[in-house]
Amino acid sequence: MMGELNSTKDLEYLLDFKLKYPDVMKDFVRRQLISGSKEAILSLEYMTLLMPTEDMKSVVGSLNDLDRHTWMATVGQEKQIPDPAKLMGYIKGEMLKSFMATRPLVDPELLELTLKLKLHDVLKFTELHPASSGELLNLLNPAFISKVLDKVDITKMEKILIAAVDSDLSPAAAGTLKNHLKSYLTLNQKNSLAPKLLKVLEGVEPDKEKIIYASMLRSASSDDLIETAVKNCPLEVVWLLPKSALNDILSVYPLQKKARLLVGLEESERQVLLEASSSEGSSARQMIDMEMKQIEENTLEFKRCQSQRTHQLHDFLKFLRQHSQTNEQILSDIRMSCLIWFSQLAEKTHPVAQAA
């Protein structure tokens, strides 16, 4: 179980790093391909196993033709990672080297602090500490900076740009920035939004959850959102869960409720749950099929199931959320799926340009 929890933290670190420093991520990959050492290749294998396919495609797509050819010929051979914790330490160290190659005066601890900031954090920080805003922006990639500038008015944008141009990130300025970031992040943790957001989501229809989460990406910390989503699994995350997790939940969900839920779903959604619940031809599948057939042959009951889709989904989600809180494996699966979903949601809500 500890391995599952660690892999979740590793994935979050990699996704944050890719979002903040895509140019450094690309340089890290190139360095590993050039090195070709066992540890270097294993680090790329581990990234491939952890990160969503679309994220890895964008990383590989940012490489030149020669590097992509080397990637295709080298990565994809290893299926087992012998020591993930040790390997992640290597990855962080190598990423730091890539970062320091372009910003040699940056304190490693300062870099770790910037990785914890989201778009809304940078906006709040520049308001609270305008004198340090220039130093902070100089540590971020251009695509991320453009998102920050897009959220402020002309007057404030000019002030931020002037501060960024005038800053030189001297040791004294870097020390001040680090202290301000520590204070900001500590205060931000104390004023967590998660408890309030959890209450709001308890009464929201499943189909409307995505709208709330998408809007909260602009103003809430990722830690708050992930904590909330793990406790209150969103409907769209359900479709991303591994079959083993869905099977565990569906196997204890009452048969009649399960059949009514399936009848009311869209075909694609129904197939996801059916395939996860039982294999075709099994006695369990035959029982579900018989229950569904009885409903479908009763016109009135069939229409009732169709019209009550939202209610039935809400009931199933309530059951799933309660059941998962006592199962650490399912909680771990939900957390991993939430990370993938938020990554996809963030790209659709405010996509960050890919590094050249």
Secondary structure, 3 states (H helix, E strand, C coil): CHHHHHHHHHHHHHHHHHHHCHHHHHHHHHHHHHHCCHHHHHHHHHHHHHCCHHHHHHHHHCCCHHHHHHHHHHCCCCCCCCCHHHHHHHHHHHHHHHHHHHCCCCCHHHHHHHCCCCHHHHHHHHHHCHHHHHHHHCCCCHHHHHHHHHCCCHHHHHHHHHHHHHCCCCHHHHHHHHHHHHHHHHHHHHCCCHHHHHHHHHCCCHHHHHHHHHHHCCCCCHHHHHHHHHHCCCHHHHCCCCHHHHHHHHCCCCHHHHHHHHHHCCHHHHHHHHHHHCCCCCHHHHHHHHHHHHHHHCHHHHHHHHHCHHHHHHHHHHHHHHHHCCCHHHHHHHHHHHHHHHHHHHHHHCCCCCCC
